[in-house]
């Protein structure tokens, strides 16, 4: 699967989960303004992502356990996206002295 799709899924799923959690919190809280609802959604989305990303990292350290897969699924995809490392297309630049400058620099 392309890394872009995986990264989008792993972004959208925590946002939807945060929205659903904020609906559940809103049912129990008396939130009057849209800003308060938005803040609760933001906090819950960030907490959801952080929790399952930490669990996924702990699972990776345990060399691919069920915890890693479960946390990945809760983020929208069982594994983090793997991006290819770009190969340099240009050679490195080496500084040279500028001959028109009086200091030769």
BELPE-V315179 format. One record per backbone hydrogen bond with DSSP energy under -0.5 kcal/mol. NH is the residue of the N-H (numbers start at 1). CO is the residue of the C=O. If there is no record, write none. Layout:
# BELPE-V315179
nh=NH co=CO
nh=NH co=CO
This chain:
# BELPE-V315179
nh=6 co=2
nh=7 co=3
nh=8 co=4
nh=9 co=5
nh=10 co=6
nh=11 co=7
nh=11 co=8
nh=12 co=8
nh=13 co=9
nh=15 co=11
nh=16 co=12
nh=17 co=13
nh=18 co=14
nh=19 co=15
nh=20 co=16
nh=21 co=17
nh=22 co=18
nh=23 co=19
nh=24 co=20
nh=25 co=21
nh=26 co=22
nh=27 co=23
nh=28 co=24
nh=28 co=25
nh=29 co=25
nh=31 co=29
nh=32 co=30
nh=37 co=33
nh=38 co=34
nh=39 co=35
nh=40 co=36
nh=41 co=37
nh=42 co=38
nh=43 co=39
nh=44 co=40
nh=45 co=41
nh=46 co=42
nh=47 co=43
nh=48 co=44
nh=49 co=45
nh=50 co=46
nh=51 co=47
nh=52 co=48
nh=53 co=49
nh=54 co=50
nh=55 co=51
nh=56 co=52
nh=57 co=53
nh=58 co=54
nh=59 co=55
nh=60 co=56
nh=61 co=57
nh=62 co=58
nh=63 co=60
nh=64 co=59
nh=65 co=59
nh=69 co=65
nh=70 co=66
nh=71 co=67
nh=72 co=68
nh=73 co=69
nh=74 co=70
nh=75 co=71
nh=75 co=72
nh=76 co=73
nh=77 co=72
nh=83 co=81
nh=86 co=84
nh=99 co=97
nh=101 co=98
nh=104 co=101
